Amino acid sequence: MARMQGTFLGTGTSAGIPVLLCDCPVCTSADPLNRRLRTSFWLRGEGRSVLIDCGPDFREQALAARIPRIDTLLLTHSHSDHTVGIDDLRLYNFAQGGAIPVHGSGETLEDVRRRFDYCFKSGVQQGGGIPQLDLVPVEGPFRAARLAVVPVPLFHGRLPILGFRFGKFAYLTDVSRIPDESWALLEGVETLVLNALRHRPHPTHFTVDEAVAAAERIGAARTWFVHMTHDLDHAETNAKLPPDKQLARDGLTIDVDVELAP
């Protein structure tokens, strides 16, 4: 095991917070903890840097966190709030002098290839540059930036997506159901990231109560919730949650224990 640091680059749902055209108490709140960019996570240490998802706020997130390099990108799924920032990876290609491996399910990578087709066509005008991406299908446990990664099959509504386990740390977002075979893959997790959209039911995301119940079943010592809507005020919600299960916030950095690949 090795100790690494993880930073919540964003903790908001697909619309972000403040939500456009909304004057609700959370969107107009003066509390900076109620500002939520689109959900993404940066894991670094031991000479490596791993990005999980790359949404429309990636440029702003990378500037705020001062991300110096990206050794690999892991994609949970291909929805726009998790992939639209991929074009900004070209600046890291320039700096690092090579393609960035992108790990995801076959369906996710096929969607990336379709949405960002200019990255994979020959003879495309370069202009300001084109991202160089090495698409790597996930078909079982794999190595990413010399980390051992276990993919965790999940459901986002009817859509199959992936979570990722790194040693004693697991990152699961946009989940509405954890299939029976995946619970065993989460045994022994000590630090968990899990989505908790809002209190009202939703067809494609865990509610807060559903997320708390799933976290209790997994049994992690510490759970951080992400992908929240403007229904949830940060301070008010956390005051009602157990101390070991709390809403994360943008910019929060935590220590996690990960497994290094041989």
N, C-alpha and C positions, 0 to 999 in steps of 0.2 A: 504494500500500500504506500501511497505518497499523498502528501497534503498539498492541495491546490486551492486557488481562490476562484470563486465564481461571482460575477456581477450581474445583477438584474438590469439589463439595458432598457427594458420596458416591461410593464406589467399590465397594460391595458388591452381591451378587446379590439376588434377590427376597426372601430371608429376612432379609437384613441379618446383621451379625455384632456381638455374639454372637447365635447362633441360639437361639431358644427351646428349652428343655429339653435343651440340648447341653452336655456337660462335656468336650469335646475340648480338646486343648492350646491351640488358637488361640482358641476361645471363652472359655477361662478365663485367657488370657494377661494378664499385667500390662502388656504393651507397648501403649500407646495406638494405635500404628500398625496393630494388628490389629483395631481397632474400625472397622467399615465400615457407614455408612448406605447406603441404596439409591442407585444410581448416578444422578447428575445433575450438570450443569455450568453455571456462570455466566460469561458473557463480557461484559466491560464496558470502556469507554474511549471516547474521542472523543465524549463526551456521549451515550452510548447504553448500554443494559443489556439483554442477551439471555439468557433462560433456556432450557436444553435439557433437556426432560423435567421432570416435576413429580410426584414419587412421594410415598409416605405419610410420609416424613421431611421434607417440604419446610418445614414450619413451624420445626422445630428447625434445619434447615440455614440458612434465611433469617435466623434470630436469630443464629446463630454467625457467619455471614459479613457480617451487618449490610447486607443487600441493601436499598438505599433506594428502588428503583423497578424496575419490569419493563416495558420497552417492547414486548416481544414474547416469545412462547413458541413454541419449535419442538419438535414431538413426533416421536420416531423411530418409535413405534408406540403402540398403545393398551393394552398390558398394565398391570395394576394397579400394579406397582412403578414405572411411568413416568407414571401419570396421576392416582392417587388423591388427590394433594395439590392438585388444581385448585380445590377449594372454598376453600382458603385464599387464593386470588388475590383474593377479594372485598375484602380489606383494602387491597390495592394499587389496586383500582378506586375505593374510597372516597378514598384519598389522592391519586390521580392524576386523578380526576374523569372517567373514561371507560372504555370497553371495552378489553381487551387483545387484540391480534391473536394468533390461535393458528394456526400453520402446520403442516400435516401432509398425508399422503396422503388421498384421498377416503375410503378405507376406515377410516382412523384417525379422521377427523373424524366420520364417521357413527357410529362406536362411541362417541366422546365425547358426541355428541348424544343417544345412547340411554342411556348410563350417567348423564349429568348432565342428564336431560331437564327438570328443574325450572328450569334456567338459560334455557331457550328457550320455556317455556310462558307465555302471558299469563294474568294473574289469579292467579298463584301467591302465597300469603302470603309476605311478605318476611321477617318474623322478624328474624334477625340479619344479613340481607343475602343477596343472591344474586350469584354471580360474573357479571360482564358479559364475555362472550367473543365475539370477532369471528372466526368460523371461516373460514380462508383455505386452500382446497385447493392443494396443491403439484402442479403439472403440468409443471414445468421450472424453469430458473433463475429466481430471484425476489429481491426486495428485502425485507429485514427490518431494521427500525430503521436504515435507510439503509446497510445492509451488503449486498454482493453475495453471494448464497448459491447454491451449486450442489448440488441434491439428488443423492445417490448411492444408486441402487437396490441393495438387499442382501437376503439371505435369513436369516431366523431360523427354522431348521427349514424347514418348507414355507411359512411366513408371509412375504410380501413386506414389507419395512420400509425405512426411509430412514436413511442417514447424511447428514451435511452438510459441505460444503467451503466455507471462507471464505478465499479467497486461498491462502496457503501452509499453512493449517491445516485439518485434517480431523478430524471427530468421528464415529466408527463404534462403535456398541455393539450387543450382543446378536446378533452376526453368527455364522452357521455356514457361510455361503458367500458369496463375492463373485462375482457373475456376470461372464461374459466382458466384457460391454459396459461394466462399471463400472471396470475397471482403468485404462482411459484417463482417466477422470475424476479419478484420483488421482495422475496424473503431475505431478511437481514439488512435491508436498507436502513440507514441511520439518519440520512438527510434526504428529504423528499420535496420536490417542487411539483405542484399539482394545480390545475385550474379550478377556480371557484367563481363562476360568472356573476351570479346575483342570487337573491332569495327566491324569486319566482321561477317556476319550472321552465326549462328550455329544451327543445328537441335535440340539440347537438352539443350541449355543454353541461357539466356538473353544476348544480346549484351549490351554495355554501354548505347546506346540510349534507348533501350527497358527497361533497368533497371531504367534509369532516369524517363522515362514516367510512369512506374509502381509506382515508389516512389512518384512522383507528385500526382498520383491518390490516393494513400494511405494517403498522406498528413502529414507524420511524420515531426516533427520539425528537426530531424537529421537522416540522412541515411548514413550508412557505407557499402561500396561495398566489396565483397569478391569473392573468387574463380576466380582469374584473371590469364590469361596466360602470357607468356613472350612477347606478343604483346604490352603490356601496361607498359610503363615506369612510375614509381610512381610519380615523381615530374612533368613530362610533362603532364600526364593525369589529375592530380589534379588541375593543373593550368588552365585547360580548363573546369573544372566542377564547378557547383555552390558551394559556400562555405558550404552549408548545406548538400551537397551530395558529399562525397569524398571516394577515395579508403582507406580502412583500411590497416594496416600494422601488421606484426607479432609482438606480444608483446604489442600492444596497449591495454590499459585498460580504460574502460569507466564506468560511473555510469548509472544504469538503475533502473526504478521503476517497481517492480513486485508485484503480488498479492499473499498474503499468504493464504493457504487453511485453512478453519475453523477446 
